[in-house]
Amino acid sequence: MKDKYLIVLDLDGTLLQGFDQYDLETFAYLKQLAKQHTVVLATGRPYRSSKYYYDLLELTTPIINYNGSLVHHPSDSKFKKQMHTVNKHDICNFLNELDSIFVNAFCEIEDSVYLFEDTKEMIPYLHLEGGTLTIGPFLTTLPSDPHGAILVTKEDSEEALLELSKKYSENSFHLRIWHNDDLVISEVYSLHVNKATGIKTIQEALQIQDQKVIAIGDGHNDIEMIQYADIGVAMANGHEELLEVANYITSSLEEQGVMRFLKQFFKSKGQ
């Protein structure tokens, strides 16, 4: 009997280039794999901007959104949704402390988006299709605690951001800086969850602890799942800290790294 695997795949930088470019051959191959194995998407994106790719792959499995802060099953109402949040008052206090380096921010509760101010630099990150948008100060607009927040701060604000976030890192949230050009983009996220905890939730819910985990990603937010997996794979274009912990490094996204690794792996297993 052939072994069945749980294959967990990041989206941006792993399967997607830019915000929406994907390789047709890779997706066709993954659709075939999903008929034999358990294929799961694990992304920092909300569900509304990952649904297209979930449907394109014809998946019938749970999905990990917001880096593990939301784990749900789009086609199974009996699956118990797992949601984790960050205290909205802590987020508001942190934004107040940013003072002169603050530019803008938004929070999300499932597919509802709460934008602090309506400014153009936020547009590429909002993924509004399929969601609702509310604009205004978070203390008045947020109806409950969000999954986290995406912050935009001024150029060269990394050190100040990290210093100001220290007092929250023991009992409230962590800060991940994941992009900086003219402005610095960073993410406030829950202490208690990551993509690895999302995988564990799915394993327990589907009772598939016996399936070995293959996880493939490229970002800093993939470190925990790569370490958790039996076979942790980093893209060649991946974050330097991810490359250090991966069991394997595959080709880059542009060189079809996901498909290349999986084809070689299953060939070696006689599958």
C-alpha positions as CSV (number, residue, x, y, z in Angstrom):
1,M,0.0,0.0,0.0
2,K,1.4,3.4,-1.0
3,D,2.0,5.9,1.9
4,K,-0.3,8.9,2.1
5,Y,1.1,12.3,2.9
6,L,-0.2,15.5,4.3
7,I,1.2,18.1,1.9
8,V,1.1,21.7,3.2
9,L,1.8,24.6,0.8
10,D,2.4,28.3,1.3
11,L,1.0,30.6,-1.4
12,D,2.9,33.8,-1.9
13,G,6.5,33.2,-2.9
14,T,5.9,29.5,-3.1
15,L,3.0,28.9,-5.5
16,L,2.3,32.6,-6.4
17,Q,4.5,35.3,-7.8
18,G,3.5,38.8,-7.2
19,F,-0.1,38.8,-5.9
20,D,-1.7,36.5,-8.6
21,Q,0.7,34.8,-11.0
22,Y,0.9,31.0,-10.9
23,D,2.3,28.2,-12.9
24,L,-0.3,26.2,-14.8
25,E,1.8,23.0,-14.9
26,T,2.5,23.1,-11.2
27,F,-1.2,23.6,-10.4
28,A,-2.2,20.7,-12.7
29,Y,0.3,18.4,-11.0
30,L,-1.0,19.4,-7.5
31,K,-4.6,18.7,-8.6
32,Q,-3.5,15.2,-9.4
33,L,-1.6,14.8,-6.1
34,A,-4.7,16.0,-4.2
35,K,-6.6,12.9,-5.4
36,Q,-4.0,10.7,-3.7
37,H,-2.8,12.7,-0.7
38,T,-4.1,15.4,1.7
39,V,-3.2,18.8,0.2
40,V,-3.6,21.9,2.4
41,L,-2.9,25.5,1.8
42,A,-1.3,27.5,4.6
43,T,-1.1,31.2,4.0
44,G,-1.0,34.6,5.7
45,R,-3.7,35.7,3.4
46,P,-7.4,35.9,4.4
47,Y,-9.7,33.2,2.9
48,R,-11.3,35.7,0.5
49,S,-8.0,36.1,-1.4
50,S,-6.9,32.4,-1.2
51,K,-10.3,30.9,-2.2
52,Y,-9.6,31.3,-5.9
53,Y,-6.5,29.1,-5.6
54,Y,-8.2,26.6,-3.3
55,D,-11.0,26.2,-5.9
56,L,-8.5,26.0,-8.8
57,L,-6.8,23.1,-7.1
58,E,-10.2,21.5,-6.5
59,L,-9.3,21.0,-2.8
60,T,-11.8,19.5,-0.3
61,T,-9.6,20.0,2.8
62,P,-9.4,22.6,5.6
63,I,-7.4,25.7,4.9
64,I,-5.0,27.7,7.2
65,N,-5.4,31.5,6.9
66,Y,-3.8,34.4,8.7
67,N,-0.7,32.2,9.4
68,G,-2.8,29.9,11.6
69,S,-5.1,32.4,13.3
70,L,-8.0,31.0,11.3
71,V,-8.3,27.3,10.4
72,H,-11.6,26.3,8.8
73,H,-13.1,23.9,6.2
74,P,-14.9,25.7,3.3
75,S,-16.9,22.6,2.3
76,D,-17.6,20.9,5.7
77,S,-19.8,22.7,8.1
78,K,-19.2,20.1,10.7
79,F,-15.5,21.0,10.9
80,K,-15.0,23.1,14.1
81,K,-13.5,26.5,13.0
82,Q,-10.5,27.6,15.0
83,M,-10.0,31.3,15.5
84,H,-7.3,33.2,17.4
85,T,-7.1,36.9,17.9
86,V,-5.0,39.7,19.4
87,N,-6.4,42.1,22.0
88,K,-7.6,45.2,20.1
89,H,-6.7,47.5,23.0
90,D,-3.1,46.3,22.9
91,I,-3.0,47.0,19.2
92,C,-4.4,50.5,19.7
93,N,-2.0,51.2,22.5
94,F,0.9,50.0,20.3
95,L,-0.1,52.3,17.4
96,N,-0.3,55.2,19.7
97,E,3.2,54.6,20.9
98,L,4.5,54.6,17.3
99,D,3.7,58.3,17.2
100,S,5.8,60.0,14.4
101,I,6.8,56.8,12.6
102,F,3.2,55.6,12.1
103,V,1.7,55.8,8.5
104,N,-1.3,53.5,8.5
105,A,-2.6,50.1,9.5
106,F,-5.5,47.7,9.0
107,C,-6.9,44.8,10.9
108,E,-9.1,41.9,9.9
109,I,-11.8,39.7,11.5
110,E,-12.3,36.8,9.1
111,D,-13.3,38.6,5.8
112,S,-14.1,42.0,7.3
113,V,-11.4,44.7,6.9
114,Y,-10.8,47.6,9.3
115,L,-8.6,50.3,7.8
116,F,-7.3,53.1,10.0
117,E,-7.1,55.7,7.3
118,D,-8.0,55.6,3.6
119,T,-4.6,56.1,1.9
120,K,-3.2,54.7,-1.4
121,E,-0.2,52.7,-0.1
122,M,-2.6,50.2,1.7
123,I,-4.5,49.2,-1.5
124,P,-2.3,46.3,-2.6
125,Y,-2.5,44.6,0.8
126,L,-6.2,44.8,1.5
127,H,-7.5,42.1,-0.9
128,L,-11.0,43.6,-0.7
129,E,-12.8,41.4,-3.2
130,G,-15.2,39.3,-1.2
131,G,-14.7,41.4,2.0
132,T,-16.3,44.4,3.7
133,L,-14.4,47.6,4.4
134,T,-14.8,49.9,7.5
135,I,-12.6,53.0,7.8
136,G,-11.7,54.8,11.1
137,P,-9.9,54.5,14.4
138,F,-9.8,51.0,15.6
139,L,-11.1,51.7,19.1
140,T,-14.4,52.8,17.5
141,T,-14.6,50.6,14.4
142,L,-13.4,47.1,15.6
143,P,-16.4,45.2,17.0
144,S,-14.1,42.6,18.6
145,D,-10.5,41.4,18.7
146,P,-8.9,41.0,15.2
147,H,-6.6,38.2,14.0
148,G,-3.8,40.7,14.1
149,A,-2.8,43.8,12.2
150,I,-0.7,44.9,9.2
151,L,1.3,48.1,9.9
152,V,2.9,50.6,7.6
153,T,5.6,52.8,9.2
154,K,8.1,55.3,7.8
155,E,11.4,54.3,6.1
156,D,14.2,53.0,8.5
157,S,11.7,52.5,11.4
158,E,12.6,48.8,12.0
159,E,14.6,49.3,15.1
160,A,12.1,51.6,16.7
161,L,9.3,49.2,15.9
162,L,11.0,46.2,17.4
163,E,12.0,48.2,20.6
164,L,8.4,49.4,21.1
165,S,7.0,45.9,20.6
166,K,9.1,44.3,23.2
167,K,6.8,44.9,26.1
168,Y,4.0,43.1,24.3
169,S,6.0,40.0,23.3
170,E,5.5,38.1,26.6
171,N,1.7,38.1,26.8
172,S,0.1,39.8,23.8
173,F,1.6,39.6,20.4
174,H,4.7,39.3,18.3
175,L,5.9,41.6,15.5
176,R,7.2,40.4,12.2
177,I,8.8,42.8,9.7
178,W,8.4,41.3,6.3
179,H,8.9,44.0,3.8
180,N,10.7,47.3,3.6
181,D,11.3,49.7,0.6
182,D,10.4,53.3,1.0
183,L,8.0,52.3,3.8
184,V,8.2,49.5,6.3
185,I,5.5,46.8,6.3
186,S,5.1,44.7,9.4
187,E,2.7,42.2,10.9
188,V,1.3,42.0,14.5
189,Y,0.3,38.4,15.1
190,S,-0.9,36.2,18.0
191,L,1.6,34.6,20.4
192,H,-0.3,31.4,20.4
193,V,-0.6,30.3,16.8
194,N,1.4,29.8,13.6
195,K,1.2,27.6,10.6
196,A,2.5,24.6,12.6
197,T,-0.4,24.9,15.1
198,G,-2.7,25.1,12.1
199,I,-1.3,21.8,10.7
200,K,-1.7,20.1,14.1
201,T,-5.3,21.3,14.3
202,I,-6.0,19.7,10.9
203,Q,-4.3,16.5,11.8
204,E,-6.3,16.1,14.9
205,A,-9.6,17.1,13.3
206,L,-9.2,14.7,10.3
207,Q,-7.5,12.0,12.5
208,I,-4.5,11.8,10.1
209,Q,-1.7,11.9,12.6
210,D,-0.3,8.9,10.8
211,Q,0.2,10.8,7.6
212,K,3.7,12.2,7.3
213,V,3.8,16.0,6.8
214,I,5.6,17.6,3.8
215,A,5.6,21.4,4.2
216,I,6.9,23.8,1.5
217,G,7.3,27.6,2.0
218,D,9.5,30.6,1.4
219,G,8.9,33.1,4.2
220,H,9.8,33.9,7.8
221,N,6.2,33.0,8.7
222,D,6.9,29.4,7.4
223,I,9.7,28.6,9.8
224,E,7.5,26.9,12.4
225,M,5.7,24.7,9.9
226,I,9.0,23.7,8.2
227,Q,10.4,22.7,11.6
228,Y,7.2,20.8,12.5
229,A,7.1,18.9,9.3
230,D,8.7,15.5,8.8
231,I,9.9,16.8,5.5
232,G,10.5,20.6,5.6
233,V,11.3,22.2,2.3
234,A,12.4,25.8,1.6
235,M,12.2,27.5,-1.7
236,A,15.6,28.7,-3.1
237,N,14.1,32.2,-3.0
238,G,13.2,31.8,0.7
239,H,14.0,33.8,3.8
240,E,17.6,33.2,5.0
241,E,16.4,32.0,8.4
242,L,14.0,29.5,6.7
243,L,16.8,28.2,4.6
244,E,18.8,27.4,7.8
245,V,16.1,25.2,9.3
246,A,14.8,23.3,6.2
247,N,15.6,19.7,5.6
248,Y,15.6,20.4,1.9
249,I,16.0,23.4,-0.4
250,T,14.2,23.2,-3.7
251,S,14.4,25.4,-6.8
252,S,13.0,28.9,-6.9
253,L,9.4,29.7,-7.6
254,E,10.3,30.8,-11.1
255,E,12.0,27.3,-11.7
256,Q,8.9,25.4,-10.5
257,G,10.4,24.5,-7.2
258,V,7.3,23.0,-5.6
259,M,6.6,20.6,-8.5
260,R,10.3,19.7,-9.0
261,F,10.7,18.7,-5.4
262,L,7.4,16.7,-5.1
263,K,7.9,14.9,-8.4
264,Q,11.4,13.8,-7.4
265,F,10.2,12.9,-3.9
266,F,7.4,10.7,-5.0
267,K,9.5,9.1,-7.7
268,S,12.0,8.1,-5.0
269,K,9.0,6.5,-3.2
270,G,7.8,4.6,-6.2
271,Q,4.7,6.7,-6.5
